[in-house]
Amino acid sequence: MQTPVSLQITDDIVGTGRPAVPGDVCRLPLSMHETERRRSLQFGKNGPYTIRVGARDGFVGIEYALLGMKIGRQRTVVVPPNLTYHERKTYRDLPENSMLIYNLSLLSLGEKWDSEMERRLNRCSEKRGND
């Protein structure tokens, strides 16, 4: 998974342990707001938000931002309008030109939902390198 160039990821706190990779289950508190501050959302109000990295069951900017995060790491992610299509489907009143800012803090890495995913991705990237 190559991070889109237009996605801005800033590490606020580094964290420790192994990095999150595709196939991991991540638990984290998560908040989002528009740059114009018209909307602000908290995800996981009843506890940490859980996302399966690489499963595409979360918003695009969050999936990419989780890659490489270690437990305790905090990141600020600025998602440009071209990557907010899932958010606009979910929140229909978001303007098409909305730039979103997410604040992430990785609490834990659970059991992998797909223990073979990282190996398959590595094999694919090795094949591309040999072509």
C-alpha positions as CSV (number, residue, x, y, z in Angstrom):
1,M,0.0,0.0,0.0
2,Q,1.6,3.2,-1.2
3,T,0.5,6.4,0.6
4,P,-1.0,9.0,-1.7
5,V,1.2,12.0,-2.2
6,S,-1.7,14.4,-1.4
7,L,-2.2,12.9,2.1
8,Q,-0.4,14.9,4.8
9,I,0.6,12.8,7.9
10,T,2.4,14.4,10.8
11,D,3.7,12.5,13.8
12,D,2.9,14.2,17.1
13,I,4.2,11.5,19.4
14,V,6.4,8.6,18.1
15,G,5.2,5.5,20.1
16,T,6.9,2.1,20.7
17,G,6.8,-1.5,19.6
18,R,6.2,-3.0,16.2
19,P,4.6,-1.0,13.4
20,A,1.1,-1.6,12.2
21,V,1.0,-3.4,8.8
22,P,-1.8,-4.6,6.5
23,G,-3.6,-7.5,8.2
24,D,-3.4,-5.9,11.7
25,V,-6.4,-5.0,13.8
26,C,-5.9,-1.6,15.4
27,R,-7.8,0.0,18.3
28,L,-7.7,3.8,18.7
29,P,-9.6,6.8,19.8
30,L,-10.3,8.9,16.7
31,S,-11.7,12.3,16.0
32,M,-12.3,14.3,12.8
33,H,-13.1,17.8,11.9
34,E,-13.4,19.9,8.7
35,T,-10.8,22.6,8.2
36,E,-13.6,25.1,8.2
37,R,-14.7,23.5,11.6
38,R,-18.3,23.1,10.4
39,R,-18.4,19.5,11.6
40,S,-16.5,17.7,14.3
41,L,-16.9,14.0,15.0
42,Q,-15.7,11.5,17.6
43,F,-15.5,7.9,16.6
44,G,-15.8,5.0,19.1
45,K,-17.8,6.9,21.7
46,N,-18.5,3.6,23.5
47,G,-14.8,2.7,23.5
48,P,-11.9,2.7,21.1
49,Y,-12.6,2.5,17.4
50,T,-11.5,-0.8,15.8
51,I,-10.2,-1.0,12.2
52,R,-8.7,-3.8,10.1
53,V,-5.8,-2.4,8.3
54,G,-6.0,-3.2,4.6
55,A,-9.6,-4.4,4.7
56,R,-10.9,-1.2,3.3
57,D,-13.6,-1.0,6.0
58,G,-12.4,2.4,7.2
59,F,-11.9,5.8,5.6
60,V,-9.0,6.0,3.2
61,G,-6.9,8.6,5.0
62,I,-7.2,6.6,8.3
63,E,-6.1,3.3,6.6
64,Y,-3.0,4.9,5.2
65,A,-2.2,6.8,8.3
66,L,-2.2,3.6,10.4
67,L,0.5,2.0,8.4
68,G,3.7,2.1,10.4
69,M,2.1,3.5,13.5
70,K,3.4,2.0,16.8
71,I,1.5,1.8,20.1
72,G,1.3,5.2,21.7
73,R,2.0,7.0,18.5
74,Q,-0.2,10.0,17.8
75,R,-0.7,11.4,14.3
76,T,-2.5,14.2,12.7
77,V,-3.7,13.5,9.2
78,V,-4.9,16.1,6.7
79,V,-7.1,14.4,4.0
80,P,-7.6,16.4,0.8
81,P,-11.0,16.4,-1.0
82,N,-9.8,13.8,-3.6
83,L,-9.5,11.2,-0.8
84,T,-12.8,12.0,1.1
85,Y,-15.2,10.1,-1.1
86,H,-16.2,7.6,1.6
87,E,-16.7,10.3,4.1
88,R,-19.0,12.2,1.7
89,K,-21.0,9.0,1.1
90,T,-21.4,8.6,4.9
91,Y,-22.0,12.3,5.7
92,R,-24.0,13.6,2.7
93,D,-23.9,17.2,3.9
94,L,-20.0,17.4,3.6
95,P,-19.1,19.7,0.8
96,E,-17.2,18.2,-2.1
97,N,-14.2,20.4,-1.5
98,S,-14.0,19.5,2.3
99,M,-10.5,19.0,3.6
100,L,-10.7,16.7,6.7
101,I,-8.3,16.5,9.7
102,Y,-8.1,13.3,11.7
103,N,-6.4,12.9,15.1
104,L,-5.3,9.3,15.7
105,S,-3.7,7.7,18.8
106,L,-2.9,4.0,18.5
107,L,-3.8,2.1,21.7
108,S,-3.2,-1.5,20.7
109,L,-2.6,-4.0,17.9
110,G,-4.8,-7.0,18.2
111,E,-4.7,-10.4,16.5
112,K,-4.3,-10.2,12.8
113,W,-7.5,-10.5,10.8
114,D,-5.4,-11.8,7.8
115,S,-2.1,-13.3,8.9
116,E,-1.0,-13.8,5.3
117,M,-1.7,-10.4,3.9
118,E,1.8,-8.9,4.7
119,R,3.5,-11.8,3.1
120,R,1.4,-11.5,-0.1
121,L,2.0,-7.8,-0.4
122,N,5.7,-8.3,0.0
123,R,5.7,-11.0,-2.7
124,C,3.8,-8.6,-5.0
125,S,6.2,-5.8,-4.5
126,E,9.2,-8.1,-5.1
127,K,7.6,-9.2,-8.4
128,R,7.2,-5.6,-9.4
129,G,10.8,-4.9,-8.6
130,N,12.0,-7.7,-10.8
131,D,9.9,-6.5,-13.8
